[in-house]
Amino acid sequence: VLESAPPPSIPLSQCPAGIPVLLPPRPLQNPALHPPSSAADLSRSRSLLDAFHSSNKDRMKEFTQALLRNRFPALEAHMEHWPHIVLFLLNAWIPSCFSQTTAPARSSPTPTQRAIDGPETLKFRLSGFPRKHNEGRIEVFYKGEWGTICDDDFSLANAHVLCRQLGFVSATGWAHSAKYGKGSGKIWLDNVQCSGSERSVSVCKSRGWGNSDCTHDEDAGVICKDERLPGFVDSNIIEVQVDENRVEEVRLRPVLLTAHKRMPITEGVVEVRNKDGWAQICDHGWTPKNSRVVCGMMGFPHEKKVNKNVYKLYSERQKNHFLVHSVACLGTEVHLAACPLEFNYGNATESCSGGMPAVVSCVPGPLYTHSQSMRKKLKTPLTVRLKGGAKHGEGRVEVLKGSEWGTICDDRWNLVSASVVCREMGFGSAKEALTGARMGQGLGPIHMNEVQCSGQERSLWSCRYKNITAEDCKHSEDSSVRCNVPYMGFEKTVRLSGGRSVYEGRVEVRVGQRWGSVCSEGWGTTEAMETWYWDGSNTTEMVMSGVKCTGEEMALSQCQHHKNVQCQKAAARFSAGVICSETASDLVLNAPLVQQTSYIEDRPLHMLYCAAEEDCLSQSATKANWPYGHRRLLRFSSQIHNIGRADFRPKAGRHSWVWHACHGHYHSMDIFTHYDLMTSNGTKVAEGHKASFCLEDTECDEGVSKRYECANFGEQGITVGCWDLYRHDIDCQWIDITDVNPGNYILQVVINPNYEVAESDFTNNAMKCNCKYDGHRIWVHNCHIGET
């Protein structure tokens, strides 16, 4: 009966995704046009089935059973006749799918696993508590929904596959019985059996997607080796996990005319977006705690009372659509969707009887306030700071204890504690709590561990925490944050054009209604750091010149520049351009080592010819009676660490390095460090400099491999997690103090003084020490990192 059944008419959407694996080497005729009525046709089909059946019997049987269960449940009881059912599919149903008008299929006869299983729709994350960034309950995003994996038949091989999909090199263990807490939603996979070499868990044996007899008490977890796969860009993030199908996005819609004209928008009607568009929230029972959560999402640290009378008049003239009837936040949530919400399912336009749309007014942080007087009043905190981030509102968290800055260990680090930091810094709530030194490793002490905040604290120091012992944490576990920051609309005032990618190009700014380029005279790294938006254009007019930035500005328009354009080379090819990166190096000098290794040497002139050639002596040396006499040198060692997120590489390529025959090496940077001896009022009494004649990895942290070595014209640079050591006994590692009188001075060392190479933080490039010189000996003390 099955063999003689006419081919059904089947919508294309019902054709199984795995069909191509069953197709024969040569395409079958369309049975709708050429029905297999003859014995010869049936014989050829049987032969084809037999050939395929002999090598793929188990796979074909499994496929048929799954197909009948999903598409033809009435036929599942006849599985003992499965070869005949497959014959029917080959001759009727499957070809009818391909007979419909569709886009041309790829010609590859052997589709990849991506085509079969669609792993591009799969996402993975680690969840649960307590945990670190490299461990947790494994969750899978499939068919638009997050779900868990059951621990039945789970093994270390499964964990290896999952950890690699999470961006780690391998697994060190796994956990059963919901060790990291019970998940929610679907249990997507059960009885997973991987060999360990699979590229995706989707190709491992299992009961199939969504087919499980487990409960969430059996959710599996993994512990991954804390080493990232090269090139894997996903962060070690503990992020907010809420049902965003309920509330996808929140905004403040300004109503007052004054609120429209300036950024950021700090006051307005709260609106939420769902699949049907934007809607309002009824203000029945609206509390300051709700406002606090909304302000935090908008990038503001605090809320304030709002005059509702103006908005009540406005709402009476508008037709409102109330999606949410009531909100009951605690004030510590980082997203409105994490609060208990009551939705309107009836007539949404009449569901706020006697009420009006909820209105919120927020207090901006010092960086974003409109008033200069308020900016002075809202001072940035002096006991916490963010370092190593690419943007405002993100970075490694560092706290001040006594007179020494230190980091925070990531044990128990979460969004609540991260939000306390963000609000203390003048930003909103935390968007992401990052672990595993994702914003680079700090130097010095680790001041706090297992920080636990309630969310209401004004300062991180008010939270519960543990003091650090030597074996507790390493800097590889430093905590970081990404905060919600106010939307400023800067992308409407600056853009990049003409580059090879969206991350590079000619800088163009908007002045009034005109777009134009920027004069490249005086253009440097600190100016380039204020630019990040891309667009395509053919603009040739120059509209800005004399740009001078400190690197702390939020936009190029906030930097100093000429009132009227003054550019000697105004042609388009002289326009300023940039190449942008999400990561950068960050060089820091080991201050205690300078203090420990400082001493005075009287060096004979006949040993200083090479140093003189490289301009490492003071001006009076040119008048000396060479080769007789000596120079008095203040010597010390410099150990320069790269604690950033990218390698430090010289700006110039190898083709432009300068060979110095006297010392027998190449200089990749003309000046790598400045050495200055100054009076207490900043007047220089002696100076020195160090060219980067050998930027290399002298030593590295545990687990980090050296990449740069100067020998044999090798590549120069400093790898992340490594340091370059300039010993006190090499040439030019000194200040010539021959002409300096006895007294009290300040020794200052500045790395990358001309900002030739971009860094995430230039404020830690300078080191200062107090010096006392009596004409014969020198005492160097209180060496510390500080601004020049």
Solvent accessible surface area in square Angstrom, and as a share of the most:
residue,aa,sasa,rsa
1,V,166,0.95
2,L,52,0.26
3,E,53,0.24
4,S,95,0.61
5,A,38,0.29
6,P,108,0.68
7,P,43,0.27
8,P,51,0.32
9,S,118,0.76
10,I,15,0.07
11,P,74,0.47
12,L,79,0.39
13,S,95,0.62
14,Q,73,0.32
15,C,24,0.14
16,P,19,0.12
17,A,82,0.64
18,G,15,0.15
19,I,2,0.01
20,P,56,0.35
21,V,47,0.27
22,L,13,0.07
23,L,73,0.37
24,P,18,0.11
25,P,133,0.84
26,R,199,0.72
27,P,126,0.79
28,L,69,0.34
29,Q,126,0.56
30,N,36,0.18
31,P,5,0.03
32,A,64,0.49
33,L,131,0.65
34,H,103,0.46
35,P,73,0.46
36,P,29,0.19
37,S,97,0.63
38,S,50,0.32
39,A,84,0.65
40,A,56,0.44
41,D,39,0.20
42,L,35,0.17
43,S,58,0.37
44,R,149,0.54
45,S,10,0.06
46,R,101,0.37
47,S,66,0.42
48,L,44,0.22
49,L,14,0.07
50,D,89,0.46
51,A,67,0.52
52,F,50,0.21
53,H,49,0.22
54,S,93,0.60
55,S,86,0.56
56,N,37,0.19
57,K,106,0.45
58,D,105,0.55
59,R,141,0.52
60,M,4,0.02
61,K,90,0.38
62,E,116,0.52
63,F,45,0.19
64,T,0,0.00
65,Q,71,0.31
66,A,38,0.29
67,L,8,0.04
68,L,1,0.00
69,R,113,0.41
70,N,110,0.56
71,R,98,0.36
72,F,60,0.25
73,P,91,0.57
74,A,89,0.69
75,L,53,0.26
76,E,53,0.24
77,A,85,0.66
78,H,89,0.40
79,M,29,0.13
80,E,120,0.54
81,H,89,0.40
82,W,19,0.07
83,P,45,0.28
84,H,90,0.40
85,I,2,0.01
86,V,4,0.02
87,L,4,0.02
88,F,28,0.12
89,L,3,0.02
90,L,8,0.04
91,N,18,0.09
92,A,6,0.05
93,W,1,0.00
94,I,3,0.01
95,P,14,0.09
96,S,10,0.07
97,C,1,0.01
98,F,100,0.42
99,S,52,0.33
100,Q,61,0.27
101,T,140,0.81
102,T,65,0.38
103,A,85,0.66
104,P,133,0.84
105,A,90,0.70
106,R,175,0.64
107,S,115,0.74
108,S,65,0.42
109,P,122,0.77
110,T,105,0.61
111,P,28,0.18
112,T,82,0.48
113,Q,71,0.32
114,R,137,0.50
115,A,45,0.35
116,I,53,0.27
117,D,41,0.21
118,G,15,0.15
119,P,25,0.16
120,E,106,0.47
121,T,72,0.42
122,L,17,0.08
123,K,119,0.50
124,F,33,0.14
125,R,45,0.16
126,L,15,0.07
127,S,3,0.02
128,G,25,0.24
129,F,104,0.43
130,P,75,0.47
131,R,20,0.07
132,K,62,0.26
133,H,10,0.04
134,N,21,0.11
135,E,34,0.15
136,G,0,0.00
137,R,24,0.09
138,I,0,0.00
139,E,9,0.04
140,V,0,0.00
141,F,49,0.20
142,Y,30,0.11
143,K,155,0.66
144,G,49,0.47
145,E,67,0.30
146,W,67,0.24
147,G,1,0.01
148,T,0,0.00
149,I,0,0.00
150,C,1,0.00
151,D,21,0.11
152,D,45,0.23
153,D,79,0.41
154,F,13,0.05
155,S,41,0.26
156,L,77,0.38
157,A,24,0.19
158,N,0,0.00
159,A,0,0.00
160,H,47,0.21
161,V,1,0.00
162,L,0,0.00
163,C,0,0.00
164,R,74,0.27
165,Q,41,0.18
166,L,19,0.09
167,G,0,0.00
168,F,5,0.02
169,V,38,0.22
170,S,29,0.19
171,A,7,0.06
172,T,88,0.51
173,G,17,0.16
174,W,88,0.31
175,A,6,0.05
176,H,109,0.49
177,S,67,0.43
178,A,16,0.12
179,K,129,0.55
180,Y,6,0.02
181,G,32,0.31
182,K,128,0.54
183,G,12,0.12
184,S,89,0.57
185,G,52,0.50
186,K,95,0.40
187,I,22,0.11
188,W,15,0.05
189,L,4,0.02
190,D,0,0.00
191,N,36,0.19
192,V,1,0.01
193,Q,97,0.43
194,C,16,0.10
195,S,87,0.56
196,G,15,0.15
197,S,94,0.60
198,E,34,0.15
199,R,224,0.82
200,S,10,0.06
201,V,3,0.02
202,S,16,0.10
203,V,55,0.32
204,C,12,0.07
205,K,155,0.66
206,S,45,0.29
207,R,99,0.36
208,G,29,0.27
209,W,69,0.24
210,G,40,0.38
211,N,62,0.32
212,S,37,0.24
213,D,101,0.52
214,C,17,0.10
215,T,79,0.46
216,H,37,0.16
217,D,79,0.41
218,E,53,0.24
219,D,1,0.00
220,A,1,0.01
221,G,2,0.01
222,V,0,0.00
223,I,43,0.22
224,C,1,0.01
225,K,92,0.39
226,D,72,0.38
227,E,86,0.39
228,R,51,0.18
229,L,53,0.26
230,P,130,0.82
231,G,75,0.72
232,F,60,0.25
233,V,123,0.71
234,D,82,0.42
235,S,27,0.18
236,N,10,0.05
237,I,51,0.26
238,I,28,0.14
239,E,73,0.33
240,V,41,0.24
241,Q,72,0.32
242,V,34,0.20
243,D,68,0.35
244,E,85,0.38
245,N,122,0.62
246,R,80,0.29
247,V,0,0.00
248,E,80,0.36
249,E,71,0.32
250,V,11,0.06
251,R,83,0.30
252,L,12,0.06
253,R,64,0.23
254,P,18,0.11
255,V,28,0.16
256,L,58,0.29
257,L,128,0.64
258,T,88,0.51
259,A,17,0.13
260,H,106,0.47
261,K,158,0.67
262,R,126,0.46
263,M,70,0.31
264,P,3,0.02
265,I,49,0.25
266,T,26,0.15
267,E,36,0.16
268,G,0,0.00
269,V,4,0.02
270,V,0,0.00
271,E,3,0.01
272,V,0,0.00
273,R,93,0.34
274,N,24,0.12
275,K,182,0.77
276,D,116,0.60
277,G,26,0.25
278,W,72,0.25
279,A,2,0.01
280,Q,15,0.07
281,I,0,0.00
282,C,1,0.00
283,D,23,0.12
284,H,72,0.32
285,G,61,0.59
286,W,37,0.13
287,T,55,0.32
288,P,94,0.59
289,K,103,0.44
290,N,0,0.00
291,S,12,0.08
292,R,36,0.13
293,V,1,0.00
294,V,0,0.00
295,C,0,0.00
296,G,0,0.00
297,M,31,0.14
298,M,38,0.17
299,G,0,0.00
300,F,2,0.01
301,P,5,0.03
302,H,52,0.23
303,E,52,0.23
304,K,113,0.48
305,K,197,0.84
306,V,32,0.19
307,N,92,0.47
308,K,83,0.35
309,N,108,0.55
310,V,66,0.38
311,Y,4,0.01
312,K,86,0.37
313,L,106,0.52
314,Y,52,0.20
315,S,12,0.08
316,E,124,0.56
317,R,194,0.71
318,Q,82,0.36
319,K,180,0.76
320,N,21,0.11
321,H,79,0.35
322,F,11,0.05
323,L,20,0.10
324,V,0,0.00
325,H,63,0.28
326,S,28,0.18
327,V,8,0.05
328,A,63,0.49
329,C,8,0.05
330,L,121,0.60
331,G,1,0.01
332,T,32,0.19
333,E,25,0.11
334,V,15,0.09
335,H,21,0.09
336,L,0,0.00
337,A,4,0.03
338,A,45,0.35
339,C,3,0.02
340,P,85,0.53
341,L,19,0.09
342,E,103,0.46
343,F,39,0.16
344,N,24,0.12
345,Y,197,0.75
346,G,64,0.62
347,N,96,0.49
348,A,14,0.11
349,T,48,0.28
350,E,129,0.58
351,S,28,0.18
352,C,10,0.06
353,S,98,0.63
354,G,77,0.74
355,G,24,0.23
356,M,10,0.05
357,P,5,0.03
358,A,1,0.00
359,V,5,0.03
360,V,1,0.01
361,S,2,0.01
362,C,1,0.01
363,V,33,0.19
364,P,18,0.11
365,G,2,0.02
366,P,19,0.12
367,L,71,0.35
368,Y,9,0.04
369,T,7,0.04
370,H,71,0.32
371,S,47,0.30
372,Q,120,0.53
373,S,84,0.54
374,M,76,0.34
375,R,95,0.35
376,K,149,0.63
377,K,156,0.66
378,L,47,0.24
379,K,166,0.70
380,T,69,0.40
381,P,33,0.21
382,L,147,0.73
383,T,55,0.32
384,V,3,0.02
385,R,74,0.27
386,L,31,0.15
387,K,28,0.12
388,G,6,0.06
389,G,16,0.15
390,A,50,0.39
391,K,115,0.49
392,H,58,0.26
393,G,5,0.05
394,E,18,0.08
395,G,0,0.00
396,R,3,0.01
397,V,0,0.00
398,E,12,0.05
399,V,0,0.00
400,L,49,0.24
401,K,92,0.39
402,G,77,0.74
403,S,114,0.73
404,E,95,0.43
405,W,69,0.24
406,G,1,0.01
407,T,0,0.00
408,I,0,0.00
409,C,1,0.00
410,D,1,0.01
411,D,24,0.13
412,R,77,0.28
413,W,3,0.01
414,N,42,0.22
415,L,21,0.10
416,V,44,0.25
417,S,0,0.00
418,A,0,0.00
419,S,8,0.05
420,V,3,0.02
421,V,0,0.00
422,C,0,0.00
423,R,22,0.08
424,E,29,0.13
425,M,24,0.11
426,G,8,0.07
427,F,9,0.04
428,G,0,0.00
429,S,1,0.01
430,A,1,0.01
431,K,103,0.44
432,E,30,0.14
433,A,0,0.00
434,L,0,0.00
435,T,0,0.00
436,G,15,0.15
437,A,15,0.12
438,R,54,0.20
439,M,1,0.00
440,G,5,0.05
441,Q,57,0.25
442,G,2,0.02
443,L,67,0.33
444,G,51,0.49
445,P,41,0.26
446,I,22,0.11
447,H,19,0.09
448,M,0,0.00
449,N,5,0.03
450,E,36,0.16
451,V,1,0.00
452,Q,62,0.28
453,C,19,0.11
454,S,72,0.46
455,G,7,0.07
456,Q,96,0.43
457,E,36,0.16
458,R,181,0.66
459,S,29,0.18
460,L,1,0.00
461,W,68,0.24
462,S,75,0.48
463,C,7,0.04
464,R,170,0.62
465,Y,73,0.28
466,K,116,0.49
467,N,102,0.52
468,I,44,0.23
469,T,69,0.40
470,A,104,0.80
471,E,146,0.65
472,D,58,0.30
473,C,12,0.07
474,K,130,0.55
475,H,37,0.17
476,S,42,0.27
477,E,25,0.11
478,D,0,0.00
479,S,0,0.00
480,S,0,0.00
481,V,0,0.00
482,R,47,0.17
483,C,5,0.03
484,N,23,0.12
485,V,60,0.34
486,P,6,0.04
487,Y,125,0.47
488,M,35,0.16
489,G,10,0.09
490,F,30,0.12
491,E,65,0.29
492,K,123,0.52
493,T,53,0.31
494,V,4,0.02
495,R,32,0.12
496,L,0,0.00
497,S,0,0.00
498,G,67,0.64
499,G,24,0.23
500,R,205,0.75
501,S,49,0.31
502,V,71,0.41
503,Y,132,0.50
504,E,22,0.10
505,G,13,0.13
506,R,56,0.20
507,V,0,0.00
508,E,0,0.00
509,V,5,0.03
510,R,93,0.34
511,V,60,0.35
512,G,60,0.57
513,Q,154,0.68
514,R,118,0.43
515,W,60,0.21
516,G,0,0.00
517,S,0,0.00
518,V,0,0.00
519,C,2,0.01
520,S,41,0.27
521,E,73,0.33
522,G,62,0.60
523,W,47,0.17
524,G,30,0.29
525,T,26,0.15
526,T,11,0.06
527,E,4,0.02
528,A,23,0.18
529,M,71,0.31
530,E,5,0.02
531,T,4,0.03
532,W,103,0.36
533,Y,55,0.21
534,W,108,0.38
535,D,62,0.32
536,G,46,0.44
537,S,32,0.20
538,N,144,0.74
539,T,23,0.14
540,T,92,0.53
541,E,80,0.36
542,M,21,0.09
543,V,12,0.07
544,M,14,0.06
545,S,1,0.00
546,G,25,0.24
547,V,7,0.04
548,K,128,0.54
549,C,9,0.05
550,T,102,0.59
551,G,18,0.18
552,E,113,0.51
553,E,31,0.14
554,M,15,0.07
555,A,3,0.02
556,L,2,0.01
557,S,68,0.44
558,Q,90,0.40
559,C,6,0.04
560,Q,139,0.62
561,H,80,0.36
562,H,71,0.32
563,K,197,0.83
564,N,107,0.55
565,V,68,0.39
566,Q,115,0.51
567,C,24,0.14
568,Q,170,0.76
569,K,112,0.47
570,A,59,0.46
571,A,51,0.39
572,A,45,0.35
573,R,200,0.73
574,F,54,0.23
575,S,20,0.13
576,A,2,0.01
577,G,38,0.36
578,V,12,0.07
579,I,134,0.68
580,C,32,0.19
581,S,83,0.53
582,E,101,0.46
583,T,47,0.27
584,A,23,0.18
585,S,4,0.02
586,D,1,0.01
587,L,0,0.00
588,V,10,0.05
589,L,3,0.02
590,N,40,0.21
591,A,7,0.05
592,P,79,0.49
593,L,35,0.17
594,V,0,0.00
595,Q,73,0.33
596,Q,137,0.61
597,T,29,0.17
598,S,25,0.16
599,Y,78,0.30
600,I,38,0.19
601,E,43,0.19
602,D,65,0.34
603,R,47,0.17
604,P,47,0.30
605,L,3,0.01
606,H,107,0.48
607,M,90,0.40
608,L,0,0.00
609,Y,117,0.45
610,C,30,0.18
611,A,0,0.00
612,A,43,0.33
613,E,112,0.50
614,E,17,0.08
615,D,91,0.47
616,C,6,0.03
617,L,17,0.08
618,S,29,0.19
619,Q,145,0.65
620,S,38,0.25
621,A,5,0.04
622,T,110,0.64
623,K,179,0.76
624,A,31,0.24
625,N,107,0.55
626,W,62,0.22
627,P,53,0.33
628,Y,148,0.56
629,G,51,0.49
630,H,96,0.43
631,R,12,0.05
632,R,50,0.18
633,L,0,0.00
634,L,0,0.00
635,R,5,0.02
636,F,0,0.00
637,S,5,0.03
638,S,1,0.00
639,Q,28,0.13
640,I,1,0.00
641,H,25,0.11
642,N,1,0.01
643,I,15,0.08
644,G,3,0.03
645,R,55,0.20
646,A,29,0.22
647,D,33,0.17
648,F,0,0.00
649,R,93,0.34
650,P,13,0.08
651,K,151,0.64
652,A,40,0.31
653,G,32,0.31
654,R,88,0.32
655,H,172,0.77
656,S,56,0.36
657,W,20,0.07
658,V,79,0.45
659,W,131,0.46
660,H,40,0.18
661,A,80,0.62
662,C,49,0.29
663,H,55,0.25
664,G,40,0.39
665,H,31,0.14
666,Y,62,0.23
667,H,14,0.06
668,S,7,0.04
669,M,6,0.02
670,D,106,0.55
671,I,42,0.22
672,F,0,0.00
673,T,1,0.01
674,H,55,0.25
675,Y,1,0.00
676,D,5,0.03
677,L,1,0.00
678,M,19,0.09
679,T,38,0.22
680,S,104,0.67
681,N,124,0.64
682,G,41,0.40
683,T,77,0.45
684,K,107,0.45
685,V,58,0.33
686,A,12,0.09
687,E,101,0.45
688,G,9,0.09
689,H,36,0.16
690,K,1,0.01
691,A,10,0.08
692,S,0,0.00
693,F,31,0.13
694,C,26,0.15
695,L,0,0.00
696,E,43,0.19
697,D,6,0.03
698,T,39,0.23
699,E,87,0.39
700,C,24,0.15
701,D,56,0.29
702,E,160,0.72
703,G,82,0.79
704,V,51,0.29
705,S,86,0.55
706,K,115,0.49
707,R,159,0.58
708,Y,13,0.05
709,E,110,0.49
710,C,28,0.17
711,A,59,0.46
712,N,153,0.78
713,F,76,0.32
714,G,19,0.18
715,E,66,0.30
716,Q,5,0.02
717,G,0,0.00
718,I,0,0.00
719,T,10,0.06
720,V,49,0.28
721,G,12,0.11
722,C,1,0.00
723,W,45,0.16
724,D,3,0.02
725,L,55,0.27
726,Y,5,0.02
727,R,118,0.43
728,H,46,0.20
729,D,73,0.38
730,I,53,0.27
731,D,31,0.16
732,C,5,0.03
733,Q,0,0.00
734,W,1,0.00
735,I,0,0.00
736,D,2,0.01
737,I,1,0.01
738,T,52,0.30
739,D,90,0.47
740,V,13,0.08
741,N,109,0.56
742,P,83,0.53
743,G,29,0.28
744,N,112,0.57
745,Y,23,0.09
746,I,37,0.19
747,L,0,0.00
748,Q,15,0.07
749,V,0,0.00
750,V,20,0.11
751,I,0,0.00
752,N,1,0.00
753,P,22,0.14
754,N,82,0.42
755,Y,92,0.35
756,E,50,0.22
757,V,20,0.11
758,A,49,0.38
759,E,1,0.01
760,S,26,0.17
761,D,14,0.07
762,F,34,0.14
763,T,43,0.25
764,N,17,0.09
765,N,4,0.02
766,A,3,0.03
767,M,0,0.00
768,K,48,0.20
769,C,1,0.00
770,N,52,0.27
771,C,3,0.02
772,K,109,0.46
773,Y,11,0.04
774,D,50,0.26
775,G,17,0.16
776,H,141,0.63
777,R,150,0.55
778,I,25,0.13
779,W,112,0.39
780,V,19,0.11
781,H,91,0.41
782,N,88,0.45
783,C,19,0.11
784,H,81,0.36
785,I,62,0.32
786,G,20,0.19
787,E,119,0.53
788,T,106,0.62
